[in-house]
């Protein structure tokens, strides 16, 4: 879905892909997050890291009465406190999106699809 | 010094801990990235203190064990981004020194380097100009220098490390524009420099000690002296008339600290740390007979399990229908919530977020079938929700209150006679009905959303937005109130913070009474950070 905003001069429409790229850019900068994963778990239950072009596969943007809801599918690094990493990621995504889209974000739901173990 | 062993490492880590705790407020003030919520110093300090506590608990002085236990303590207690990164740095450090009893300078340098490397591995696109940059640049520089110059002394190495870390920290605004805009250096990086400075001070022979009273109390938790004294007292008939909890507490405060005092019918449970256990018992005996007494020396090994837990008195309490858990900082606010029937007030608020664990233990304390949690801050709702999820066997509802006035209104509208659903609806309605304003001061010059704010200015926050700034506290408060009121306004609640005086409160109250036809309710909250909290209904 797209994010729309009306101004005195006309409409601003931000496409879902654009939002996905934005969120993807933000989330991959978050500490402890190694990347984004697809929302569909693959057949053998193995979460693959998404490439930059495919970030929208791991982001779902929905509109509710209280603002936008964002579902994010990510892979985190092994050996970090996952609860804390996810919470910080929520905080940062909400902060950056509210700042850059001027839209109220109702919730950011994080789905940890995998843990990346470094050899 | 050429080599360090486990004991030295342990004491060095402690010195770093103290330095970090002493300066956490300065670090908080620098926090603008990734989200400017001013809690980096607190988060790092709590994370680090958890690591130290684990080291103390293990009691080991073997280098590999100290490093490992410390790193695990950091991991389990990690708070915030900076805490998580810190845990990774020391995880790398501990990996590198596993199976060794002492390490020389070269190994130390390699261990720091490994910490920096591991910290980088946990993120896909590292942001430069943060704690990551500081640890990498300083560890690289010092390791290369040690290798090429053949430095053997740990002290020299630490000098180099600190110097480069400081230089790297000073460069962070060049790498991260948001720091430059706010005219600060990175807060997490600054925390790391503070820790390293603590290490260096220890190696120079002058370890950093905890500073203020507050910090002494925190340190006392990890390194207590005196006697842990506890007893259960059966109040005699005359004793139960004479006994006043406040009086008892104030007389106990004169002779010890960490006092737990619970009365349940004619049973009183006391637990405290003191240098004079005999005196504590004398105080108790004035009111009745002892049921159970235990005195243990705090400096002699690990604490024994408390005799108070699982005591018959605890089981005697009947399960209630409803319980309320809320979050507040400041003695006045805590008391206020208690007056409004809150069962447990978890200590916390802005810049001091309680963890999920804090909520879980609060839930365990409340003996009720249905529990309402009022987090009173948007940053805390998450932890409350998590606690609700992990707790089994109790019906827990988290009401997403984002401010103190919302929490108070929800408490007031709570009715123990009603059922859960109508209470939830009623409390939610009260929350939606109240508008929140907060007055706080700017700790540094900064620019937020294009608005320039000067150090020492008072900011009026309406909801989450900074709606005005003013050099005068009372003026800022009055202007904010004016903005919040409209013709439907009926009640204004004014909660005085720890840095506001009664005279200032009176001035504001007078302003309200002269300008609006509303009821004013003034409370002394004693909360930190906010000079005034205003609720408008």
Interface residues (C-beta under 8 A of the other chain):
Chain A: X28 X29 X30 X31 X32 X33 X34 X35 X77 X79 X80 X81 X83 X84 X85 X87 X88 X90 X91 X92 X95 X96 X118
Chain B: X34 X35 X37 X75 X76 X78 X79 X80 X81 X83 X84 X85 X87 X88 X91 X121 X122 X123 X124 X125 X126 X127 X356 X379 X382 X386
